[in-house]
Amino acid sequence: MTDYGHDLSFGVSLDPGVHRLSESLRMAAVADENGIDYLAVQDHPYQPGHLETLTWITHVAAVTRRVSLLTDVADLQLRPPAMLAKAAASLGVLSGGRLVLGVGGGGFADAITSMGGGRRTGAQMVAYTEESLHILRAALAGGVVRLRSEHHDVEGYQAGPVPPSPVPLWLGSMKPKMLGVTGRAADGWISPMNIYVAPDEVPGKQKLIDEAARAAGRDPAAIRRAYNVLGTIGDVRGGHGLAGDVRLWTDTLTRWALELGFDTFIFWPVSDHLAQLEVFAAEVVPAVREQVARGRR
């Protein structure tokens, strides 16, 4: 059993599509009013129907009071880290500290280059991402930031403002070398969706993160672990992702918390997004909290 002991948190994926704008704003209000911890937003700016993610979450922050915002995940190929840190620090100030910055190396090379981004793959991508995390962390703390390398040329950026609370840096990763970066340099791991990283693959990935953390002198338990969970709550069987009634969702997320080590679950509804969120917030979330607490006792 792997349970790192973090308090549980729950989020919902907020679609950045313009065609879902009204529904997404209603979902943000429901999440804010019903104890959901995160509104998570994907980052694919090359999609013509998508709002730009940082602009979108800034608007969402302005119309909510309590819920936090999570970039799930911001594309580092299109967002140079010093500038991304500036945007994150600004949003941290404007939102009263309600931001978790999820980042990733960028998985769609052709789409990235279509917008003028670099084409980095393999070891080059891994090195660029790890250095980007160090720049982000330094810049979010304020002061002068310098890093000259093959991948970055930051010659003395005077960083600021400093947000009212630290902005956690979570890394989306799946392959061994990037999981190693997560263990060495990130505050949290964002796993791809359950349809891409199946539950039986998770223990091996957690082990790689933990080994990298220990090798870097870090406590693996300090790293949060988030799972993007696509599915449907209801009287369904054989649907896409996790599909079944509230009991199945409750038992499954409880098991994934206590046995796989996840402390954060981001719900990606397949359909009827608003109605699914209401069921998730009212029935699944409190039941999972209760069962995990009981299991830990």
Protein Blocks (a to p, Z undefined) as FASTA:
>chain_A
ZZehiacdddddddfbfklmmmmmmmmmmmmmnopabdcddddfklmkbccfklmmmmmm
mmpmkbccddddddfklmcfklmmmmmmmmmmmnnopaccdddebjalklmmmnopacde
hjllmmmmmmmmmmmmmmmngpjdddddfkbccehiaeddddfbdcddddddfbfklmmm
mmmmpcbdcdddfklmcfklmmmmmmmmmmmmmmnopafklpccdddddddedjdehiah
jaddfklmmmmmmmmmmmnopabdcdddfbhkllmmmmmmmmmmmmmmmmmmmmmZZ
